[in-house]
Amino acid sequence: MIYKTDAVVLRKNKISDSDVILTLFSRKLGKIRAVAKGGRKPKSKLSPASHIFVFGEFIISKGRNLDNISSAHIYESFYKIREDISKLAYASYFSELCDSVIVEGVTNNRLFDTLLKTLSLITNKVDNLELVKLGFQLKLLDYSGLRPQLTKCVSCGNTKFQRIRFDIHQGGLTCDDCFPNYSKNPIIINSTMVKLMQYIFKTDIITISKIKINSSILEKLNNVIDRYMGFHLEKKTFKSLEFLNTIKKI
């Protein structure tokens, strides 16, 4: 059986001196792992498509254990991302996040389209990659069924708060009555942070990248959502996030 689908390369793993396994985020079929024979050879027809972030149409044949990529037509290589270490760090993190939430045979077209738009933003000039990072993370949570509760107490449904507390483990806001019993380490946030997250959930990533936001608010929210993602995606560490944080310190 042979099938074709538009897909983005999220990851590649060497399996021999000439071959690689590509992890693809496909529009039609969710996650696909397939062998690109000769993908590590510069003169191979599959070499140009055997790089992370490449977006194209892949023709794939079913295999017993792993499928095999027969050919690929590249729409966009996003090559400039791989030329800039900072852009590479951000894009690698977004790819690792997608790899963590997508599954075989399940489409997620909203996340697929958001990833393509985000890679385009990173490729071109964008003023605030940290804002893009926050936007992408929240979009991914939303499209993966992990959106935090931001309109009422996650425990009792109360909509009135004297202080706004965000509980990572509970998955959203906890009210003044519930937090002593249900929240171990609630984080105090303010209404501006809540409104920013709500705005991001209903707004396209390209529009999000253009808004102006206080740097301290953005930094705190990024730290909170980093922790939220680690807990709810059940990953103690993201190697690409560690790399990104190292790059930001340089």
Backbone as CSV, one residue per row, in Angstrom:
resi,resn,N_x,N_y,N_z,CA_x,CA_y,CA_z,C_x,C_y,C_z
1,MET,0.835,-1.204,0.000,0.000,0.000,0.000,0.866,1.249,0.000
2,ILE,0.544,2.185,-0.877,1.277,3.453,-0.961,0.302,4.589,-0.659
3,TYR,0.751,5.536,0.145,-0.088,6.693,0.463,0.778,7.957,0.442
4,LYS,0.123,9.100,0.325,0.852,10.358,0.345,0.147,11.339,1.263
5,THR,0.932,12.206,1.867,0.382,13.184,2.794,1.344,14.361,2.944
6,ASP,0.780,15.530,3.184,1.604,16.676,3.570,2.084,16.466,4.998
7,ALA,3.333,16.804,5.263,3.879,16.560,6.597,5.057,17.479,6.877
8,VAL,5.328,17.662,8.166,6.499,18.399,8.651,7.404,17.414,9.369
9,VAL,8.697,17.507,9.117,9.659,16.652,9.811,9.909,17.210,11.212
10,LEU,9.572,16.410,12.222,9.778,16.830,13.605,11.113,16.356,14.166
11,ARG,11.565,15.203,13.678,12.779,14.618,14.252,13.376,13.641,13.257
12,LYS,14.701,13.466,13.333,15.329,12.419,12.537,16.327,11.667,13.412
13,ASN,16.385,10.356,13.184,17.278,9.499,13.952,18.096,8.638,13.006
14,LYS,19.386,8.661,13.195,20.289,7.865,12.376,20.108,6.384,12.697
15,ILE,19.996,5.555,11.663,19.937,4.104,11.875,21.069,3.379,11.148
16,SER,21.750,4.081,10.246,22.924,3.518,9.572,23.729,4.679,8.997
17,ASP,24.801,4.352,8.329,25.618,5.413,7.729,24.877,6.152,6.625
18,SER,23.826,5.547,6.096,23.116,6.192,4.984,21.645,6.468,5.267
19,ASP,21.045,5.743,6.206,19.595,5.823,6.395,19.208,6.514,7.699
20,VAL,18.016,7.126,7.687,17.483,7.764,8.891,16.009,7.415,9.042
21,ILE,15.536,7.464,10.280,14.097,7.392,10.544,13.603,8.811,10.770
22,LEU,12.596,9.217,10.018,12.000,10.534,10.178,10.692,10.410,10.956
23,THR,10.531,11.273,11.940,9.244,11.391,12.624,8.501,12.544,11.977
24,LEU,7.373,12.249,11.364,6.609,13.229,10.605,5.320,13.592,11.321
25,PHE,4.993,14.863,11.280,3.674,15.340,11.702,2.885,15.535,10.421
26,SER,1.984,14.594,10.142,1.264,14.639,8.872,-0.110,15.264,9.047
27,ARG,-0.578,15.884,8.004,-1.899,16.501,8.050,-3.013,15.444,8.088
28,LYS,-2.840,14.350,7.376,-3.900,13.350,7.251,-3.877,12.286,8.340
29,LEU,-2.676,11.936,8.807,-2.546,10.721,9.617,-1.842,10.936,10.954
30,GLY,-1.704,12.172,11.384,-1.033,12.407,12.658,0.444,12.048,12.593
31,LYS,0.932,11.350,13.604,2.358,11.006,13.655,2.660,9.806,12.765
32,ILE,3.746,9.930,12.000,4.249,8.839,11.170,5.748,8.705,11.409
33,ARG,6.209,7.483,11.611,7.644,7.209,11.665,7.984,6.361,10.448
34,ALA,8.892,6.869,9.623,9.194,6.184,8.368,10.679,6.303,8.043
35,VAL,11.181,5.309,7.348,12.595,5.264,6.986,12.826,6.034,5.689
36,ALA,13.837,6.895,5.716,14.300,7.571,4.497,15.627,6.927,4.110
37,LYS,15.555,5.977,3.198,16.775,5.277,2.787,17.651,6.207,1.954
38,GLY,18.898,6.325,2.378,19.817,7.246,1.718,19.669,8.678,2.186
39,GLY,18.865,8.896,3.231,18.608,10.254,3.704,19.835,10.982,4.221
40,ARG,20.883,10.246,4.573,22.109,10.874,5.072,23.144,11.089,3.965
41,LYS,22.834,10.606,2.766,23.762,10.774,1.649,23.439,12.052,0.883
42,PRO,24.393,12.951,0.719,24.121,14.247,0.066,23.502,14.132,-1.323
43,LYS,23.847,13.089,-2.067,23.357,12.956,-3.440,22.048,12.159,-3.535
44,SER,21.552,11.696,-2.403,20.308,10.933,-2.416,19.125,11.838,-2.713
45,LYS,18.117,11.295,-3.388,16.918,12.080,-3.704,16.134,12.436,-2.446
46,LEU,16.334,11.680,-1.344,15.621,11.953,-0.100,16.410,12.835,0.862
47,SER,17.662,13.112,0.515,18.493,13.921,1.411,17.913,15.311,1.698
48,PRO,17.438,16.063,0.689,16.910,17.411,0.966,15.705,17.412,1.904
49,ALA,14.932,16.313,1.894,13.734,16.255,2.741,14.012,15.643,4.114
50,SER,15.224,15.170,4.316,15.554,14.464,5.560,16.164,15.385,6.595
51,HIS,15.531,16.533,6.787,15.999,17.512,7.773,14.820,17.994,8.608
52,ILE,15.085,18.277,9.854,14.050,18.774,10.747,13.469,20.074,10.209
53,PHE,12.186,20.255,10.384,11.371,21.409,9.982,10.925,21.380,8.518
54,VAL,11.471,20.498,7.692,11.075,20.466,6.281,9.577,20.171,6.170
55,PHE,8.903,20.950,5.329,7.479,20.762,5.062,7.312,20.377,3.603
56,GLY,6.620,19.271,3.368,6.441,18.843,1.996,5.405,17.752,1.862
57,GLU,5.285,17.261,0.638,4.404,16.131,0.359,5.255,14.866,0.313
58,PHE,4.926,13.907,1.154,5.692,12.667,1.254,4.872,11.515,0.697
59,ILE,5.507,10.729,-0.171,4.902,9.502,-0.679,5.542,8.339,0.069
60,ILE,4.709,7.545,0.707,5.192,6.551,1.674,4.565,5.198,1.370
61,SER,5.361,4.159,1.496,4.859,2.791,1.323,4.820,2.084,2.673
62,LYS,3.764,1.323,2.891,3.597,0.591,4.138,4.657,-0.499,4.269
63,GLY,5.221,-0.611,5.464,6.188,-1.664,5.742,5.720,-2.535,6.885
64,ARG,6.425,-3.638,7.124,6.025,-4.563,8.181,6.189,-3.927,9.552
65,ASN,7.338,-3.303,9.799,7.598,-2.653,11.079,7.541,-1.135,10.960
66,LEU,8.282,-0.614,9.992,8.281,0.822,9.736,7.935,1.065,8.277
67,ASP,7.234,2.150,8.017,6.957,2.536,6.640,8.221,3.083,5.987
68,ASN,8.200,3.183,4.673,9.354,3.670,3.913,8.951,4.853,3.036
69,ILE,9.750,5.887,3.080,9.493,7.068,2.252,10.032,6.804,0.846
70,SER,9.137,6.874,-0.135,9.530,6.630,-1.521,10.075,7.899,-2.163
71,SER,9.385,9.021,-1.924,9.817,10.299,-2.484,9.190,11.426,-1.690
72,ALA,9.695,12.625,-1.925,9.168,13.791,-1.207,9.306,15.022,-2.080
73,HIS,8.278,15.834,-2.065,8.304,17.121,-2.764,8.270,18.218,-1.712
74,ILE,9.309,19.019,-1.648,9.444,20.028,-0.595,8.670,21.294,-0.966
75,TYR,7.799,21.717,-0.054,7.122,22.997,-0.199,7.960,24.117,0.412
76,GLU,8.508,23.852,1.606,9.296,24.851,2.335,10.280,24.116,3.240
77,SER,11.555,24.489,3.142,12.580,23.817,3.957,12.828,24.517,5.287
78,PHE,12.402,25.779,5.399,12.692,26.591,6.589,14.188,26.543,6.916
79,TYR,14.990,26.627,5.882,16.439,26.460,6.025,17.064,27.523,6.926
80,LYS,16.528,28.742,6.874,17.126,29.833,7.655,17.081,29.567,9.156
81,ILE,16.114,28.765,9.592,16.041,28.434,11.013,17.297,27.696,11.448
82,ARG,17.778,26.796,10.611,18.942,25.985,10.966,20.239,26.769,10.888
83,GLU,20.183,28.001,10.341,21.378,28.840,10.262,21.543,29.756,11.475
84,ASP,20.518,29.844,12.314,20.524,30.744,13.478,20.295,29.907,14.732
85,ILE,21.263,29.886,15.643,21.188,28.990,16.802,20.011,29.326,17.709
86,SER,19.662,30.598,17.816,18.536,30.989,18.658,17.222,30.512,18.036
87,LYS,17.044,30.768,16.747,15.844,30.305,16.053,15.760,28.776,16.083
88,LEU,16.900,28.126,15.930,16.944,26.667,15.973,16.469,26.146,17.320
89,ALA,16.864,26.829,18.402,16.482,26.400,19.746,14.971,26.488,19.939
90,TYR,14.368,27.599,19.537,12.921,27.763,19.680,12.164,26.749,18.820
91,ALA,12.554,26.642,17.561,11.852,25.740,16.657,11.999,24.282,17.080
92,SER,13.155,23.916,17.606,13.369,22.548,18.079,12.455,22.238,19.255
93,TYR,12.251,23.216,20.122,11.345,23.029,21.249,9.909,22.827,20.775
94,PHE,9.480,23.623,19.828,8.122,23.477,19.304,7.932,22.110,18.638
95,SER,8.964,21.647,17.946,8.893,20.332,17.312,8.814,19.222,18.351
96,GLU,9.602,19.360,19.421,9.570,18.341,20.474,8.213,18.321,21.172
97,LEU,7.622,19.493,21.365,6.292,19.551,21.962,5.276,18.816,21.091
98,CYS,5.311,19.083,19.792,4.381,18.405,18.881,4.590,16.889,18.913
99,ASP,5.841,16.478,18.919,6.162,15.058,18.970,5.601,14.415,20.239
100,SER,5.487,15.213,21.310,5.012,14.691,22.594,3.502,14.492,22.639
101,VAL,2.757,15.234,21.812,1.294,15.191,21.944,0.575,14.515,20.780
102,ILE,1.173,14.486,19.598,0.470,13.867,18.472,0.630,12.348,18.519
103,VAL,-0.351,11.655,17.956,-0.327,10.193,17.952,-0.632,9.677,16.553
104,GLU,-0.281,8.441,16.321,-0.513,7.840,15.008,-2.012,7.718,14.726
105,GLY,-2.397,8.089,13.521,-3.764,7.900,13.080,-4.755,8.942,13.556
106,VAL,-4.285,9.929,14.312,-5.183,10.969,14.838,-4.752,12.323,14.289
107,THR,-5.614,12.969,13.542,-5.278,14.267,12.976,-5.404,15.367,14.022
108,ASN,-4.630,16.408,13.837,-4.737,17.608,14.671,-4.405,18.788,13.763
109,ASN,-5.352,19.109,12.889,-5.086,20.095,11.849,-4.853,21.490,12.391
110,ARG,-5.503,21.840,13.493,-5.274,23.165,14.071,-3.849,23.304,14.566
111,LEU,-3.329,22.253,15.205,-1.939,22.294,15.664,-0.986,22.250,14.476
112,PHE,-1.316,21.456,13.465,-0.485,21.364,12.269,-0.339,22.734,11.610
113,ASP,-1.454,23.419,11.417,-1.414,24.744,10.787,-0.690,25.759,11.658
114,THR,-0.876,25.666,12.971,-0.194,26.596,13.881,1.308,26.366,13.858
115,LEU,1.743,25.119,13.772,3.173,24.835,13.680,3.761,25.458,12.420
116,LEU,3.070,25.295,11.277,3.577,25.876,10.032,3.677,27.401,10.120
117,LYS,2.666,28.041,10.687,2.685,29.493,10.841,3.805,29.918,11.778
118,THR,4.030,29.144,12.818,5.075,29.484,13.783,6.457,29.326,13.172
119,LEU,6.671,28.275,12.410,7.955,28.099,11.733,8.200,29.239,10.741
120,SER,7.145,29.693,10.086,7.272,30.823,9.169,7.634,32.098,9.921
121,LEU,7.002,32.303,11.084,7.325,33.471,11.912,8.791,33.464,12.324
122,ILE,9.266,32.297,12.749,10.657,32.190,13.200,11.610,32.413,12.044
123,THR,11.263,31.899,10.879,12.118,32.060,9.702,12.280,33.523,9.337
124,ASN,11.173,34.235,9.371,11.203,35.656,9.059,11.465,36.464,10.320
125,LYS,11.581,37.744,10.197,11.887,38.586,11.349,10.673,38.675,12.262
126,VAL,10.880,38.342,13.527,9.845,38.491,14.537,10.491,39.143,15.748
127,ASP,9.802,40.118,16.338,10.416,40.922,17.396,10.553,40.180,18.722
128,ASN,9.622,39.295,19.043,9.605,38.710,20.376,9.345,37.199,20.305
129,LEU,10.426,36.427,20.264,10.292,34.982,20.191,9.737,34.386,21.478
130,GLU,9.935,35.063,22.606,9.374,34.580,23.859,7.851,34.671,23.844
131,LEU,7.316,35.684,23.206,5.869,35.805,23.066,5.340,34.715,22.135
132,VAL,6.055,34.456,21.054,5.677,33.372,20.146,5.705,32.040,20.891
133,LYS,6.706,31.850,21.721,6.816,30.625,22.520,5.602,30.452,23.430
134,LEU,5.238,31.500,24.153,4.075,31.428,25.028,2.813,31.122,24.215
135,GLY,2.670,31.818,23.093,1.502,31.603,22.245,1.417,30.182,21.732
136,PHE,2.560,29.648,21.274,2.546,28.295,20.732,2.228,27.275,21.816
137,GLN,2.815,27.454,22.991,2.574,26.515,24.083,1.093,26.459,24.461
138,LEU,0.483,27.623,24.606,-0.925,27.662,24.996,-1.819,27.102,23.894
139,LYS,-1.486,27.402,22.643,-2.254,26.831,21.538,-2.157,25.308,21.550
140,LEU,-0.961,24.788,21.752,-0.760,23.346,21.775,-1.551,22.700,22.908
141,LEU,-1.541,23.329,24.082,-2.332,22.809,25.201,-3.815,22.768,24.841
142,ASP,-4.296,23.838,24.235,-5.702,23.937,23.851,-6.067,22.846,22.854
143,TYR,-5.246,22.680,21.815,-5.547,21.729,20.752,-5.308,20.278,21.171
144,SER,-4.707,20.087,22.341,-4.434,18.735,22.834,-5.342,18.348,23.991
145,GLY,-6.325,19.198,24.297,-7.252,18.899,25.378,-6.698,19.159,26.763
146,LEU,-5.665,19.989,26.859,-5.014,20.261,28.141,-5.106,21.730,28.540
147,ARG,-6.063,22.428,27.970,-6.232,23.856,28.249,-6.541,24.094,29.728
148,PRO,-5.809,24.986,30.389,-6.078,25.275,31.794,-7.404,26.013,31.972
149,GLN,-8.044,25.815,33.118,-9.301,26.484,33.442,-8.984,27.894,33.950
150,LEU,-9.484,28.897,33.227,-9.138,30.282,33.544,-10.356,31.159,33.844
151,THR,-11.551,30.590,33.826,-12.749,31.401,34.038,-13.413,31.158,35.383
152,LYS,-13.057,30.051,36.038,-13.656,29.735,37.340,-12.724,28.804,38.106
153,CYS,-13.024,28.616,39.368,-12.217,27.727,40.205,-12.295,26.306,39.653
154,VAL,-11.154,25.690,39.474,-11.103,24.357,38.902,-11.686,23.311,39.846
155,SER,-11.781,23.652,41.140,-12.294,22.696,42.124,-13.792,22.824,42.367
156,CYS,-14.297,24.071,42.540,-15.702,24.246,42.925,-16.531,25.057,41.932
157,GLY,-15.891,25.697,40.961,-16.622,26.472,39.972,-16.878,27.911,40.356
158,ASN,-16.361,28.334,41.500,-16.529,29.722,41.948,-15.872,30.682,40.949
159,THR,-16.527,31.796,40.663,-15.983,32.770,39.697,-15.453,34.033,40.364
160,LYS,-15.487,34.085,41.698,-15.013,35.273,42.414,-13.708,34.948,43.131
161,PHE,-12.719,35.837,42.932,-11.392,35.635,43.509,-10.920,36.930,44.166
162,GLN,-10.510,36.830,45.443,-9.835,37.984,46.057,-8.404,38.055,45.572
163,ARG,-7.760,36.905,45.502,-6.426,36.775,44.904,-6.511,35.683,43.847
164,ILE,-5.831,35.886,42.750,-5.885,34.919,41.656,-4.733,33.936,41.820
165,ARG,-5.087,32.697,42.043,-4.085,31.652,42.233,-4.191,30.635,41.106
166,PHE,-3.047,30.295,40.549,-2.986,29.318,39.458,-2.300,28.064,39.986
167,ASP,-3.006,26.943,39.891,-2.451,25.691,40.389,-2.103,24.777,39.217
168,ILE,-0.827,24.458,39.076,-0.353,23.661,37.952,-0.936,22.256,37.997
169,HIS,-0.925,21.627,39.160,-1.384,20.243,39.272,-2.890,20.124,39.080
170,GLN,-3.638,21.068,39.621,-5.098,21.025,39.491,-5.554,21.429,38.094
171,GLY,-4.734,22.199,37.395,-5.055,22.545,36.010,-5.798,23.840,35.820
172,GLY,-5.524,24.826,36.681,-6.158,26.123,36.474,-6.270,26.931,37.746
173,LEU,-7.228,27.861,37.764,-7.398,28.779,38.879,-8.056,28.072,40.067
174,THR,-7.621,28.430,41.270,-8.267,27.941,42.485,-8.688,29.150,43.321
175,CYS,-9.887,29.071,43.872,-10.437,30.216,44.603,-9.890,30.283,46.029
176,ASP,-10.264,31.349,46.734,-9.773,31.578,48.089,-10.222,30.487,49.057
177,ASP,-11.386,29.897,48.824,-11.896,28.861,49.718,-11.243,27.505,49.458
178,CYS,-10.952,27.208,48.195,-10.488,25.864,47.839,-8.978,25.664,47.962
179,PHE,-8.203,26.713,47.741,-6.766,26.487,47.635,-6.133,25.890,48.887
180,PRO,-6.619,26.207,50.124,-5.965,25.585,51.285,-6.120,24.067,51.313
181,ASN,-7.198,23.552,50.723,-7.481,22.116,50.766,-7.018,21.355,49.538
182,TYR,-7.004,22.039,48.388,-6.747,21.329,47.139,-5.437,21.713,46.449
183,SER,-4.858,22.822,46.826,-3.664,23.293,46.137,-2.438,23.191,47.036
184,LYS,-1.406,22.548,46.521,-0.171,22.416,47.291,0.704,23.656,47.146
185,ASN,0.906,24.086,45.920,1.776,25.233,45.672,1.152,26.159,44.634
186,PRO,0.058,26.844,44.983,-0.555,27.757,44.014,0.353,28.944,43.726
187,ILE,0.300,29.413,42.490,1.122,30.544,42.057,0.226,31.767,41.937
188,ILE,0.619,32.851,42.597,-0.155,34.090,42.506,0.104,34.745,41.151
189,ILE,-0.969,34.948,40.401,-0.863,35.683,39.139,-1.857,36.837,39.194
190,ASN,-1.865,37.681,38.173,-2.788,38.819,38.184,-3.761,38.738,37.007
191,SER,-4.709,39.646,37.008,-5.769,39.616,35.986,-5.214,39.844,34.580
192,THR,-4.131,40.622,34.469,-3.516,40.851,33.156,-3.010,39.548,32.560
193,MET,-2.416,38.696,33.387,-1.920,37.407,32.912,-3.060,36.509,32.471
194,VAL,-4.135,36.512,33.236,-5.299,35.705,32.873,-5.879,36.186,31.546
195,LYS,-6.038,37.494,31.397,-6.596,38.050,30.163,-5.691,37.772,28.965
196,LEU,-4.374,37.812,29.180,-3.451,37.524,28.090,-3.608,36.078,27.631
197,MET,-3.692,35.140,28.565,-3.868,33.743,28.187,-5.198,33.530,27.470
198,GLN,-6.247,34.148,27.958,-7.559,34.029,27.305,-7.527,34.606,25.894
199,TYR,-6.817,35.713,25.725,-6.678,36.327,24.396,-5.933,35.392,23.445
200,ILE,-4.871,34.766,23.955,-4.077,33.871,23.119,-4.921,32.685,22.641
201,PHE,-5.765,32.155,23.502,-6.579,30.994,23.128,-7.512,31.276,21.954
202,LYS,-7.939,32.509,21.799,-8.906,32.820,20.740,-8.290,33.572,19.562
203,THR,-6.962,33.713,19.544,-6.305,34.560,18.545,-5.274,33.769,17.756
204,ASP,-5.162,34.071,16.481,-4.194,33.432,15.593,-2.772,33.753,16.036
205,ILE,-1.852,32.794,15.868,-0.474,32.947,16.332,0.236,34.126,15.660
206,ILE,-0.105,34.434,14.426,0.540,35.559,13.736,0.137,36.876,14.388
207,THR,-1.144,37.022,14.737,-1.601,38.218,15.439,-0.986,38.298,16.828
208,ILE,-0.893,37.172,17.499,-0.284,37.130,18.836,1.139,37.669,18.802
209,SER,1.889,37.324,17.766,3.299,37.718,17.691,3.490,39.229,17.593
210,LYS,2.412,39.969,17.279,2.525,41.410,17.063,2.116,42.242,18.269
211,ILE,1.566,41.615,19.308,1.094,42.402,20.442,2.263,42.841,21.323
212,LYS,2.041,43.884,22.092,3.046,44.398,23.012,2.664,43.984,24.427
213,ILE,3.622,43.430,25.145,3.346,42.952,26.499,4.539,43.246,27.390
214,ASN,4.260,43.581,28.631,5.315,43.848,29.608,6.240,42.633,29.735
215,SER,7.542,42.885,29.721,8.517,41.789,29.716,8.469,40.950,30.991
216,SER,8.207,41.574,32.136,8.168,40.821,33.392,6.954,39.890,33.435
217,ILE,5.827,40.369,32.908,4.628,39.532,32.837,4.877,38.351,31.898
218,LEU,5.491,38.630,30.766,5.777,37.583,29.795,6.730,36.543,30.375
219,GLU,7.752,36.993,31.086,8.718,36.066,31.676,8.057,35.166,32.711
220,LYS,7.228,35.750,33.577,6.574,34.947,34.605,5.617,33.931,33.996
221,LEU,4.838,34.372,33.007,3.889,33.451,32.381,4.605,32.309,31.656
222,ASN,5.703,32.629,31.000,6.472,31.576,30.328,6.976,30.554,31.335
223,ASN,7.442,31.012,32.483,7.926,30.092,33.516,6.796,29.211,34.038
224,VAL,5.635,29.822,34.260,4.475,29.064,34.751,4.050,28.013,33.735
225,ILE,3.950,28.413,32.475,3.468,27.480,31.450,4.508,26.405,31.147
226,ASP,5.788,26.734,31.254,6.826,25.699,31.120,6.589,24.585,32.133
227,ARG,6.327,24.963,33.364,6.088,23.985,34.430,4.773,23.237,34.200
228,TYR,3.770,23.951,33.754,2.463,23.346,33.481,2.602,22.270,32.397
229,MET,3.341,22.577,31.360,3.503,21.637,30.255,4.276,20.414,30.704
230,GLY,5.336,20.623,31.487,6.116,19.495,31.965,5.277,18.524,32.774
231,PHE,4.374,19.076,33.606,3.529,18.219,34.441,2.454,17.512,33.626
232,HIS,1.731,18.242,32.802,0.581,17.660,32.105,0.973,16.836,30.878
233,LEU,2.172,17.068,30.347,2.665,16.206,29.274,3.492,15.053,29.833
234,GLU,3.617,15.031,31.170,4.309,13.960,31.885,5.751,13.789,31.407
235,LYS,6.418,14.922,31.248,7.834,14.905,30.899,8.593,15.783,31.895
236,LYS,9.550,15.182,32.575,10.318,15.933,33.555,11.172,17.001,32.875
237,THR,11.693,16.665,31.723,12.535,17.618,30.998,12.266,17.522,29.504
238,PHE,12.423,18.646,28.832,12.472,18.696,27.382,13.904,19.095,27.022
239,LYS,14.599,18.231,26.319,15.997,18.523,25.995,16.118,19.831,25.213
240,SER,15.175,20.069,24.321,15.232,21.285,23.507,14.963,22.527,24.352
241,LEU,14.137,22.402,25.399,13.889,23.538,26.284,15.126,23.840,27.115
242,GLU,15.812,22.809,27.563,17.066,23.015,28.288,18.079,23.725,27.387
243,PHE,18.138,23.299,26.125,19.030,23.948,25.162,18.634,25.399,24.953
244,LEU,17.333,25.650,24.826,16.847,27.015,24.638,17.204,27.888,25.824
245,ASN,17.004,27.395,27.033,17.318,28.180,28.232,18.811,28.462,28.336
246,THR,19.618,27.517,27.881,21.071,27.746,27.866,21.437,28.851,26.890
247,ILE,20.822,28.826,25.714,21.070,29.841,24.685,20.683,31.218,25.196
248,LYS,19.563,31.309,25.923,19.088,32.620,26.411,20.032,33.222,27.431
249,LYS,20.818,32.387,28.111,21.743,32.882,29.127,23.041,33.418,28.523
250,ILE,23.307,33.011,27.281,24.562,33.429,26.634,24.492,34.875,26.185
